[in-house]
Amino acid sequence: METIILNSNSNSNSNSNLNSNLRMSTQVIKIFNEIFFNFVNLISKTFPNDLDITIAKNKLYALKKINPKMFIKIWKKHITDKYKDSIKEGNIDYFIEKNYSDDLNKVNNSDRVMKSINRLREPIRKMNQSQQEMVMLFIQDLSKISETLII
């Protein structure tokens, strides 16, 4: 009978690396969500009488409880990966004025997505310059964090 000896150190290191990656991913998700909801709260506080923003904020908080990973994955795929260069440039006007129709032509429920984009960008358009700069910093920070996610 042949005896197979497993190198327990190697297996231990693999498990340790896996656990470390999972912890890192969990921390990244937690940090991303904290910044994302600070961003949502900034917009909500800037426009406290906007019912659409209040409803959207409440829905986002509910979704966070169900699937906290969802926000960072969506942000990375649909914002960071698509608009990386414009985000690095820090030009908020690009996002406010952009026609998103071409970007959404292959997206399910593109009409709903476009309404959501407009619901968000109209209040940002009405912000003063320093508030818009703050929004751009949030977008840049969220994009940098989303790039570090280990899935």
ChimeraX attribute file (.defattr): number of C-alpha atoms within 10 A of each C-alpha:
attribute: neighborCount
match mode: 1-to-1
recipient: residues
	/A:1	3
	/A:2	4
	/A:3	5
	/A:4	6
	/A:5	6
	/A:6	8
	/A:7	8
	/A:8	9
	/A:9	9
	/A:10	10
	/A:11	11
	/A:12	11
	/A:13	11
	/A:14	12
	/A:15	12
	/A:16	12
	/A:17	12
	/A:18	12
	/A:19	12
	/A:20	12
	/A:21	15
	/A:22	15
	/A:23	13
	/A:24	15
	/A:25	17
	/A:26	17
	/A:27	13
	/A:28	20
	/A:29	23
	/A:30	15
	/A:31	15
	/A:32	24
	/A:33	20
	/A:34	13
	/A:35	17
	/A:36	19
	/A:37	15
	/A:38	13
	/A:39	18
	/A:40	21
	/A:41	16
	/A:42	15
	/A:43	21
	/A:44	20
	/A:45	13
	/A:46	15
	/A:47	17
	/A:48	12
	/A:49	10
	/A:50	14
	/A:51	11
	/A:52	14
	/A:53	21
	/A:54	18
	/A:55	11
	/A:56	16
	/A:57	17
	/A:58	12
	/A:59	11
	/A:60	16
	/A:61	14
	/A:62	12
	/A:63	14
	/A:64	15
	/A:65	9
	/A:66	10
	/A:67	9
	/A:68	18
	/A:69	19
	/A:70	13
	/A:71	17
	/A:72	25
	/A:73	17
	/A:74	12
	/A:75	20
	/A:76	21
	/A:77	13
	/A:78	13
	/A:79	17
	/A:80	24
	/A:81	13
	/A:82	13
	/A:83	15
	/A:84	14
	/A:85	10
	/A:86	14
	/A:87	21
	/A:88	16
	/A:89	11
	/A:90	16
	/A:91	13
	/A:92	21
	/A:93	12
	/A:94	13
	/A:95	18
	/A:96	17
	/A:97	10
	/A:98	9
	/A:99	11
	/A:100	14
	/A:101	12
	/A:102	8
	/A:103	11
	/A:104	15
	/A:105	11
	/A:106	9
	/A:107	11
	/A:108	9
	/A:109	10
	/A:110	15
	/A:111	13
	/A:112	10
	/A:113	14
	/A:114	15
	/A:115	11
	/A:116	14
	/A:117	14
	/A:118	15
	/A:119	15
	/A:120	17
	/A:121	15
	/A:122	11
	/A:123	17
	/A:124	21
	/A:125	17
	/A:126	12
	/A:127	16
	/A:128	9
	/A:129	12
	/A:130	9
	/A:131	16
	/A:132	19
	/A:133	15
	/A:134	14
	/A:135	20
	/A:136	20
	/A:137	17
	/A:138	17
	/A:139	21
	/A:140	19
	/A:141	16
	/A:142	23
	/A:143	22
	/A:144	17
	/A:145	18
	/A:146	24
	/A:147	16
	/A:148	13
	/A:149	19
	/A:150	13
	/A:151	9
